[in-house]
Amino acid sequence: MSEQQVTKTQFDKLFLNDTPLLDLRAPSEFKKGAFSTAVNQPLMTDDERAKVGTCYKQHGQNAAIALGHDLVSGDTKQQRVDAWKDFFKDQPSGVIYCFRGGLRSQIVQQWLTEEGVDRPRVEGGYKALRQHLIQRTEELVANFRWIVVSGRTGCQKTEFIKRSSYSIDLEGLAHHRGSAFGRHPEPQPTQIDFENQLAVALIKLKAQGAKTVYIEDEGSHIGSVSVPENLRQATQKAERYPIESTLEQRVEVIYQEYVIEAENRYCSREQFEHYLLDSLSRTRKRLGDLRFRQLFSTLQQALSQDSRELHKQWIKGLLVDYYDPMYDYQMKKR
């Protein structure tokens, strides 16, 4: 990359190297979507940016630039410059970007140069990086040979995916298991963040020489995020690799995931119990009211008695009466 700019031909390298990125956009812009290696240290706060935007509409670019320099001056400017210097002290290979690679990143680059820190900015900024990842996703999804790993709930499809040489763990990227019990204590990524992570994973697979990629059988949504339509269509037409397990094995796997591992993730017993009871409530419509109330009662008893066997009892009922019929229906459709 040049001393001044990271050009579009070098974008893949940024992501392959997990290059630290200094994101100069306002916090509200950053929250909508960013990259996993990006740190938000904005040139302007949301309030400052709004004032500059209003000034631009009313009085033009020159007045807006002057107001921006006035808002970020003196001690405020020095504090932000010092924070950027600390970033590059810790991340000497990092680069700068704003939304379009325009004034914000140019100003910060200049201020840093005056302080003896010379780092390049991204040509076209966040917008160009985002467009690049969208384009690369389309190209790579079309070029890979996909093998879809399918099987009933509890067959450890995700574990098989993780052991495969070349694979995409969609549930890992989405931070959700893709089921009624799939959520984690931490929030899911935004749709844009999910898509960005997926694109970077595809770029890395290509660089590793992958031609065939394993992926778990998923619906159009994983929790709150959507699987890109081109990937969904490619996997619908792909070869399938089914995994089978006995019901007893699947009950044990789900017990470990939904009870043992889940309890360790939550800060309190109360939060953990709420997670289980609320998740089971999401199955009520498909289970039917009578069967739901039976399983819900068993779950409540399992929690009050801390009973492994009662937990396995409601899990077995959930697999047989909820997940398996849903899987059978989906297979018939295909």
TORVEXTI-14060 format. One record per residue (C-alpha): residue in one letter; z, x, y. Coordinates in steps of 0.02 Angstrom, whole numbers, plus 32768, in hexadecimal, padded with zeros to 4 digits. Example, Ala and Ser with C-alpha at 12.3 -4.5 7.8 and 13.67 -1.06 7.14 Angstrom:
residues 2
a818682677F1F
s816582AC7FCB
This chain:
residues 334
m800080008000
s7FDC803A80B1
e80628071812B
q804B7FD38193
q801A7F47811C
v801D7F118067
t7F6D7ECF804D
k7F3A7E3E7FDE
t7EF37EB37F5A
q7FA37EF77F43
f7FFF7E527F2D
d80067E5C7E6F
k80587F077E7C
l80E07EBF7EEC
f81147E467E63
l80F97EBD7DD1
n816E7F3A7E23
d81EE7EB57E55
t81DE7EF87F06
p82717EC67F77
l82327E507FFE
l82817E3880A9
d825D7D8380D7
l82637D6B8194
r82457CB08194
a82C97C3681D0
p83487BFB814D
s82F97B4E8140
e82507B9D8117
f829F7C0E8094
k82F67B7C803D
k82517B238021
g820E7BB47FBA
a82177C707FA8
f820B7CFA7F26
s828F7D387EAE
t82997DE57EFE
a82A07DA27FB1
v83387DAB8023
n833C7D3B80BC
q836E7D97815B
p83147D3281E0
l82D47D6C8288
m83087CC382CE
t83827C3D8296
d83447B8C827B
d83857B5A8327
e83337BEE837E
r828F7BCF8324
a82917B178357
k82AA7B46840E
v821A7BC18408
g81AC7B3F83B3
t81D17ABF843B
c81AC7B3F84C1
y81077B6B846E
k80CF7AB5846F
q81027A9A8524
h80D87B408576
g806B7BA58501
q80757C44849A
n80A77CC18520
a813B7C588559
a81717C3E84A4
i816B7CF98480
a81D07D1C851E
l82537C9C84EB
g825C7CE7843C
h827E7D948484
d83027D4984F6
l83597CEE8467
v83597D8783F7
s83927E0F846E
g84287E7A8495
d84B37E778412
t845B7DEE83AE
k83C07E58839C
q84237EF4836E
q84887E9982EA
r83E97E5C8296
v83937F0482A2
d842C7F568254
a84297ED781C5
w83707EFD81A5
k83947FB781A7
d841F7F9E8128
f83A57F3D80BA
f83287FCB80B8
k83B2804B80A1
d83DF7FF17FFF
q83297FC37FD6
p82BC80528016
s8220800E7FBE
g82317F61800E
v81AF7F0D807B
i81B17E8D8107
y81667DE18113
c816E7D468181
f810E7CA48169
r805D7CDB8196
g80737D9681AF
g80697D7E826A
l80DB7D9982FE
r81837D9182A7
s815E7E198229
q81007E8182AB
i81937E7A8323
v82127EA8829D
q81A27F33825C
q81967F79830C
w82517F6D832C
l82767FC58287
t81F7804E82AE
e8252806D8352
e82F0808582EB
g829A81018276
v8279808881E6
d81C1807881B7
r819D7FED813A
p80FC7F8A811D
r80E87ECF8139
v808A7E5880C7
e7FDC7E2C8103
g7FD77D6F8118
g80927D6180F7
y80E57CE38086
k80527C6B8091
a7FDA7CED804B
l80537D207FC1
r806D7C6B7F8F
q7FB17C487F8C
h7F967CE57F25
l80137CAA7EA1
i7FC47BFD7E98
q7F197C4D7E7C
r7F5A7CC87DFA
t7FAE7C3A7D9A
e7F097BDD7D8F
e7EAD7C7A7D56
l7F2B7CB47CD5
v7F507C087C8A
a7E967BF87C68
n7E867CA87C1F
f7F197CAB7BA6
r7F167C627AF6
w7FAC7BEF7AEB
i80147BC67A52
v808D7B367A69
v81317B427A08
s81687A9279D6
g81F47A467970
r828479CD7977
t831779E679EC
g83897A6E79A8
c83027AD2794E
q83217B6679C3
k82747B667A0E
t82B27BC07AA9
e83007C4B7A41
f825B7C5F79E4
i81FF7C6A7A8A
k82767CF07ACB
r825B7D5A7A2E
s819D7D517A3E
s81457DE87A86
y80E37D847B05
s812D7CDE7B3B
i815A7C6F7BCE
d82087C207BCE
l81E87B887C3B
e82997B467C25
g82DF7BED7C5C
l82727BEE7CF7
a82A07B387D1C
h83597B587CF9
h835E7ABA7C91
r83507A957BD7
g82D77A067BF1
s8344797C7BA8
a83CA78FF7BD9
f844A798A7BBB
g83DC7A107C09
r842A7A2E7CB3
h84997AC27CE0
p85277ACC7D5F
e84B57B2D7DD5
p84247AD17E28
q83717AE07DEE
p82F47B447E54
t82857AE77ECE
q81D97AB77E8F
i818C7B457EF4
d82097BC57EB3
f81E77B8C7E00
e812C7B9E7E18
n81417C497E68
q81AC7C887DD8
l812F7C447D5A
a809F7C9D7DB2
v80FD7D427DB4
a81257D307CFA
l806B7D147CD6
i80397DAC7D3E
k80B47E187CDF
l80757DDA7C36
k7FC37E057C69
a7FF97EB47C9F
q804E7ECB7BF5
g7FAA7EA77B9D
a7FD07DF77B5F
k7F3F7D8F7B20
t7FA17D0C7ABB
v803C7CBE7B08
y80C07C517AB2
i810A7BC17B15
e81837B367AE8
d81467A847ADC
e817A7A2E7B7D
g8154798D7BD8
s810E79817C86
h81BD79997CD1
i824E7A0D7CAA
g82DF79BE7D04
s82AB79AF7DBB
v82167A277DB5
s81657A017D7C
v80FD7A6C7D08
p805A7A9B7D63
e7FCF7A277D2E
n7F587AB17CF8
l7FDC7AFC7C85
r80097A507C3F
q7F537A2D7C17
a7F397AD97BC8
t7FCF7AC47B56
q7F9E7A147B22
k7EFE7A5B7AD9
a7F527AF57A8F
e7F7B7B2679DC
r80277AEB79A5
y80AB7B4D7947
p812D7AD578FD
i81DF7B0B78D5
e824B7AAC785B
s83077AA9783B
t837B7A3B77D6
l83DD79B4782F
e847F7A12780B
q843A7AB27858
r84007A5478F1
v84A979FF7907
e84FE7AAA7904
v84837AF17984
i849B7A5E79FB
y85577A6679E6
q85547B1C7A1C
e84E27AF67AB1
y85287A507AEF
v85E07A6F7ACD
i86137B267AB5
e85987B7B7B2B
a859A7AED7BAA
e86577AEF7BBA
n86527BA97BE1
r85D77B8B7C6E
y86427B0C7CCB
c86D27B3D7D3C
s87477AB57CFE
r87627A457C68
e874979AE7CD8
q869B79E97D0D
f866C7A0E7C59
e86A279617C1C
h8645790E7CAB
y85A8796F7C7B
l85B079307BC6
l85DB787B7BEF
d855B786F7C7B
s84D478C07C0F
l84F278487B81
s84EA77B77BFC
r843677E97C23
t840577BB7B72
r844877097B7B
k83A476AE7B9A
r834676FF7B0B
l83DA76FB7A92
g840276447AB2
d84A976057AF0
l850275F47A48
r84D476A07A05
f84F776F07AAC
r85A776A67AB4
q85CA76E47A03
l859577967A2B
f85EB77937AD5
s868F775E7A82
t867F77E97A01
l866078687A8C
q86FA782D7AEB
q876378417A4E
a871978ED7A2D
l874979247ADB
s87F978DD7AD5
q881C79287A29
d87B479C57A45
s876879A0799B
r86D77A06795A
e86AE798478D5
l86AB78F37950
h863A795679C3
k85C379757933
q85CA78BC7908
w858A788079B1
i850C790F79B7
k84C678DD790E
g84B478297949
l845F786479E8
l83E178CC7986
v83B978437907
d83B577AE797D
y837977FB7A22
y832178A37A16
d82C9788F796E
p827877E67993
m823E782A7A3B
y81F378C479E6
d819D78597962
y815277EB79EA
q811078817A49
m80C378CC79AC
k806A78277984
k802178247A34
r7FDA78D17A1A
